Amino acid sequence: MAPSATVTEKKKDPRDWRGLTPPLAEWILDFVASQCYQRMTPVQAATIPQFLGNKDVVVEAVTGSGKTLAFLLPIVQKLLRLSEPTKRGHVFAIIVSPTRELAQQIYNVLMGLVAFHTASSEMLPFLKEDDKRPDSAVPIAVPQLLVGGTTTTQQDLSFFVRHSPNILVSTPGRLVELLASPHVHCSQSTFDMLVLDEADRILDMGFRQDLQRILSHLPKQRRTGLFSASVSEAVSQIITVGLRNPVKIAVRVKSLRDGNIIEDRKIPASLQMAYLLTPASQKMPALAQILDKLNPRGADDRMSAACRMSLAAST
């Protein structure tokens, strides 16, 4: 009698983008594939199902761990699965960042994501016009970046009134100014998600009062995601006041020191850091050479930028 064949089931990958519950929309998976993100990071795998599942989350993770997509994907998916478009002047989600640079990075990723959604991408060109954007018959994502130094508060408000953005990416001070306007509505029926990114830095930079003002404008019945490299006493106070029964997620990166002592890393394990010793006169040529090796395409632009940096450094 022939031995019976054994069938070995393939073990499910817990970080497979298609294995999430609830599942991500197909167009979001297309975006993820376009960015060559083959698998979720541990932060994304732990956070996305909870945030999509209407849970408040407190996520303790190092910078560069993939947390931006961990909150952007749930926000955009939930917005675009509404039964009808958000009303004009009504906000669905707010992302608060401590610095202009970080807010700009988040906004850029968000715009790249939205470009993969057909109805939303068709609306993006109208955001550059002075006239009001057309209404949409289906839910769409309309982002707005709010940071100082590039536009005035009045210009931001004018953009809001014309185009009715429903996802705001902002630094604390500029957001407080916009929310004070009677034209901006964060009502119980519309507003759904708040993200405090790098909450420890928001508090360290003295934005506690602004944060309290922001929370006072928002309905208590909402989903909140707090992301921080560390959970200090000050951050814990914000958690107590601003979140309801949050799911706490801590993703730490361990490394071995001399003597096999395990310590927490402050950067992702996948991030490689190195340095090069070179004479001062050769710094910019060496930088241009490294950039060219990393990505030969666009080398002329990088060489030009390196030359400008060299000229500025010598004056």
C-alpha positions as CSV (number, residue, x, y, z in Angstrom):
1,M,0.0,0.0,0.0
2,A,1.4,3.4,-1.1
3,P,2.1,5.8,1.7
4,S,-0.4,8.7,1.9
5,A,0.9,12.0,0.7
6,T,1.0,14.8,3.3
7,V,-0.1,18.2,2.3
8,T,1.9,21.0,3.9
9,E,-0.1,24.2,4.2
10,K,1.8,27.4,3.5
11,K,2.1,29.4,6.7
12,K,0.3,32.7,6.5
13,D,2.7,35.7,6.5
14,P,1.5,38.1,9.3
15,R,3.0,41.0,7.4
16,D,1.4,40.3,4.0
17,W,-0.5,43.4,2.7
18,R,-3.3,41.2,1.4
19,G,-3.7,39.4,4.7
20,L,-5.1,42.3,6.7
21,T,-8.5,42.2,8.3
22,P,-10.4,44.3,7.4
23,P,-8.8,44.1,3.9
24,L,-7.3,47.1,2.2
25,A,-8.9,48.4,-1.0
26,E,-7.4,47.2,-4.3
27,W,-6.2,50.6,-5.4
28,I,-4.4,51.0,-2.1
29,L,-2.6,47.7,-2.7
30,D,-1.7,49.1,-6.2
31,F,-0.1,52.1,-4.5
32,V,1.8,50.0,-2.0
33,A,3.1,47.8,-4.9
34,S,4.2,50.9,-6.8
35,Q,6.3,51.9,-3.8
36,C,8.0,48.5,-3.7
37,Y,6.7,47.8,-0.2
38,Q,6.6,44.0,-0.5
39,R,5.7,43.4,3.2
40,M,4.3,45.6,6.0
41,T,6.7,46.7,8.7
42,P,6.0,45.5,12.2
43,V,4.4,48.9,13.1
44,Q,2.1,48.7,10.1
45,A,1.1,45.1,10.7
46,A,0.2,45.9,14.3
47,T,-1.4,49.3,13.8
48,I,-3.5,49.2,10.6
49,P,-6.0,46.5,11.6
50,Q,-6.6,48.3,15.0
51,F,-7.0,51.8,13.5
52,L,-9.2,50.5,10.7
53,G,-11.2,48.7,13.3
54,N,-12.3,51.8,15.1
55,K,-9.8,51.6,17.9
56,D,-7.8,54.4,19.5
57,V,-4.1,53.5,19.3
58,V,-1.0,54.5,21.1
59,V,2.0,53.5,19.0
60,E,5.5,53.7,20.5
61,A,8.0,53.2,17.6
62,V,11.2,54.7,16.3
63,T,11.3,57.2,13.5
64,G,11.6,55.5,10.1
65,S,9.6,52.5,11.2
66,G,6.8,53.0,8.6
67,K,4.3,54.7,10.9
68,T,3.3,57.3,8.3
69,L,1.5,54.7,6.2
70,A,0.2,53.0,9.4
71,F,-2.1,56.0,9.9
72,L,-2.6,57.3,6.3
73,L,-4.0,54.1,4.9
74,P,-6.7,53.7,7.5
75,I,-7.7,57.4,7.3
76,V,-8.0,57.4,3.5
77,Q,-9.7,54.0,3.3
78,K,-12.3,55.0,5.9
79,L,-13.0,58.3,4.2
80,L,-13.5,56.8,0.8
81,R,-15.9,54.1,2.1
82,L,-18.4,56.6,3.5
83,S,-21.9,56.3,2.1
84,E,-21.7,59.9,0.7
85,P,-19.1,62.7,0.2
86,T,-18.2,64.9,3.2
87,K,-20.1,68.2,3.3
88,R,-18.4,71.4,2.2
89,G,-16.5,73.0,5.0
90,H,-16.5,69.8,7.0
91,V,-13.3,68.0,8.0
92,F,-13.0,64.2,8.2
93,A,-9.4,63.8,9.6
94,I,-6.5,65.9,11.0
95,I,-2.9,64.9,11.2
96,V,-0.8,67.1,13.6
97,S,3.0,67.2,13.2
98,P,5.6,69.0,15.3
99,T,7.5,70.6,12.3
100,R,7.0,72.0,8.9
101,E,9.4,69.5,7.4
102,L,7.7,66.5,8.8
103,A,4.2,67.8,7.9
104,Q,5.4,68.3,4.3
105,Q,6.7,64.8,4.1
106,I,3.4,63.4,5.4
107,Y,1.5,65.5,2.9
108,N,3.7,64.4,0.0
109,V,3.0,60.7,0.8
110,L,-0.7,61.5,1.2
111,M,-0.8,63.2,-2.2
112,G,1.0,60.2,-3.8
113,L,-1.5,57.8,-2.2
114,V,-4.6,59.9,-3.3
115,A,-3.3,60.0,-6.9
116,F,-4.1,56.3,-7.1
117,H,-7.8,56.8,-6.3
118,T,-9.5,57.6,-9.6
119,A,-12.2,60.1,-8.4
120,S,-9.8,61.8,-6.0
121,S,-7.0,62.1,-8.6
122,E,-9.4,63.7,-11.0
123,M,-10.1,66.5,-8.5
124,L,-6.4,67.3,-7.7
125,P,-5.8,69.6,-10.7
126,F,-8.7,71.9,-9.5
127,L,-6.9,72.5,-6.2
128,K,-4.5,74.7,-8.1
129,E,-7.2,77.0,-9.5
130,D,-8.7,80.1,-7.9
131,D,-12.3,78.9,-8.5
132,K,-14.1,76.5,-6.2
133,R,-13.5,72.8,-7.0
134,P,-16.4,70.9,-8.5
135,D,-18.6,68.9,-6.2
136,S,-18.2,65.1,-6.4
137,A,-21.0,62.5,-6.4
138,V,-18.8,60.0,-4.6
139,P,-16.5,60.3,-1.6
140,I,-13.1,61.8,-2.4
141,A,-10.0,62.6,-0.5
142,V,-9.0,66.3,-0.6
143,P,-5.8,67.1,1.4
144,Q,-4.5,70.5,2.6
145,L,-1.1,71.3,4.1
146,L,-1.1,73.9,6.8
147,V,2.4,75.2,7.8
148,G,3.9,78.6,8.5
149,G,6.5,80.2,6.2
150,T,4.9,79.2,2.9
151,T,1.4,80.7,3.1
152,T,-0.5,83.1,5.4
153,T,-3.4,82.1,7.6
154,Q,-5.7,84.1,5.3
155,Q,-4.4,82.2,2.3
156,D,-5.0,78.9,4.0
157,L,-8.5,79.9,5.0
158,S,-9.2,81.0,1.4
159,F,-8.0,77.6,0.1
160,F,-10.2,75.8,2.6
161,V,-13.3,77.8,1.6
162,R,-12.7,77.3,-2.1
163,H,-11.8,73.7,-2.2
164,S,-13.2,72.2,1.0
165,P,-10.4,69.8,2.0
166,N,-11.4,67.0,4.3
167,I,-7.9,65.8,5.4
168,L,-5.7,68.5,7.1
169,V,-1.9,67.9,7.6
170,S,-0.7,70.7,9.9
171,T,1.7,72.0,12.5
172,P,-0.1,72.9,15.8
173,G,0.0,76.7,15.7
174,R,-1.3,77.0,12.1
175,L,-4.1,74.5,12.8
176,V,-5.3,76.4,15.9
177,E,-5.7,79.5,13.7
178,L,-7.7,77.7,11.0
179,L,-10.0,75.9,13.5
180,A,-10.9,79.3,15.0
181,S,-12.7,80.2,11.8
182,P,-16.5,79.7,11.7
183,H,-16.0,78.4,8.1
184,V,-14.2,75.3,9.4
185,H,-16.4,72.5,10.8
186,C,-15.3,69.4,12.8
187,S,-18.7,68.2,13.6
188,Q,-19.7,65.0,15.4
189,S,-21.4,63.8,12.2
190,T,-18.4,64.2,10.0
191,F,-15.1,64.3,11.9
192,D,-13.7,60.9,12.5
193,M,-9.9,60.6,12.9
194,L,-7.1,62.5,14.7
195,V,-3.5,61.6,14.5
196,L,-0.8,63.1,16.7
197,D,2.5,62.2,15.0
198,E,5.7,62.4,17.1
199,A,3.6,63.4,20.1
200,D,6.7,63.6,22.3
201,R,8.3,66.2,20.1
202,I,5.0,68.2,19.9
203,L,5.1,68.5,23.7
204,D,8.9,69.0,23.9
205,M,8.6,72.0,21.5
206,G,6.1,73.7,23.7
207,F,2.8,73.1,21.9
208,R,0.9,71.8,24.9
209,Q,-1.5,74.7,24.9
210,D,-2.1,74.6,21.2
211,L,-2.8,70.8,21.5
212,Q,-5.4,71.5,24.2
213,R,-7.0,74.1,22.0
214,I,-7.1,71.7,19.1
215,L,-8.8,69.0,21.2
216,S,-11.4,71.5,22.4
217,H,-12.5,72.0,18.7
218,L,-12.9,68.3,18.1
219,P,-15.8,66.0,19.0
220,K,-15.0,63.5,21.8
221,Q,-16.6,60.7,19.8
222,R,-13.6,60.1,17.3
223,R,-10.7,57.8,16.6
224,T,-7.3,59.0,17.8
225,G,-3.9,57.7,16.9
226,L,-0.9,58.9,19.0
227,F,2.5,58.0,17.6
228,S,5.6,58.7,19.6
229,A,9.2,57.5,19.9
230,S,8.7,57.4,23.7
231,V,5.8,57.7,26.1
232,S,6.8,60.3,28.7
233,E,4.7,61.5,31.6
234,A,3.5,64.4,29.5
235,V,2.5,62.1,26.6
236,S,0.7,59.9,29.1
237,Q,-1.4,62.9,30.3
238,I,-2.4,63.5,26.7
239,I,-3.4,59.9,26.3
240,T,-5.6,60.1,29.5
241,V,-7.3,63.3,28.2
242,G,-7.5,62.7,24.5
243,L,-7.9,59.0,23.9
244,R,-10.5,56.4,24.9
245,N,-9.4,52.9,25.9
246,P,-6.5,52.9,23.4
247,V,-4.8,49.8,22.2
248,K,-1.1,50.2,23.1
249,I,1.4,49.1,20.5
250,A,5.2,49.1,21.3
251,V,7.5,48.1,18.5
252,R,11.1,48.2,19.7
253,V,14.3,47.4,17.8
254,K,16.9,45.5,19.8
255,S,20.6,45.2,19.1
256,L,23.6,43.5,20.7
257,R,26.4,45.6,22.2
258,D,29.8,44.3,23.3
259,G,29.4,41.7,25.9
260,N,26.0,40.6,24.4
261,I,24.1,43.3,26.2
262,I,20.7,43.9,24.5
263,E,19.8,47.5,24.1
264,D,17.0,49.4,22.4
265,R,17.9,51.1,19.1
266,K,16.7,54.6,18.3
267,I,16.7,53.9,14.5
268,P,15.2,51.0,12.5
269,A,17.4,47.9,12.1
270,S,17.1,48.2,8.3
271,L,18.6,51.7,8.3
272,Q,22.3,51.5,7.5
273,M,24.6,54.3,8.7
274,A,28.2,54.9,7.6
275,Y,30.7,57.7,7.3
276,L,33.6,58.6,5.0
277,L,36.8,60.4,5.9
278,T,37.8,62.8,3.1
279,P,39.7,66.0,2.8
280,A,37.6,69.2,3.1
281,S,38.2,70.1,-0.5
282,Q,36.8,66.7,-1.7
283,K,33.6,66.6,0.3
284,M,31.2,67.7,-2.4
285,P,32.8,65.7,-5.2
286,A,32.7,62.6,-2.9
287,L,29.0,63.3,-2.1
288,A,28.1,63.6,-5.8
289,Q,29.9,60.3,-6.5
290,I,28.0,58.5,-3.7
291,L,24.6,59.9,-5.0
292,D,25.5,58.9,-8.5
293,K,26.2,55.3,-7.4
294,L,22.9,55.1,-5.4
295,N,20.8,56.2,-8.4
296,P,22.5,57.0,-11.7
297,R,19.4,58.6,-13.1
298,G,19.2,62.3,-12.4
299,A,22.9,62.4,-11.7
300,D,23.3,65.8,-13.5
301,D,20.7,67.4,-11.1
302,R,22.5,66.0,-8.1
303,M,25.9,67.1,-9.4
304,S,24.5,70.6,-9.9
305,A,23.0,70.7,-6.4
306,A,26.3,69.4,-4.9
307,C,28.2,72.2,-6.8
308,R,25.8,74.8,-5.4
309,M,26.3,73.5,-1.9
310,S,30.1,73.6,-2.4
311,L,29.9,77.2,-3.6
312,A,27.8,78.2,-0.7
313,A,30.1,76.5,1.8
314,S,33.1,78.3,0.3
315,T,31.6,81.8,0.6
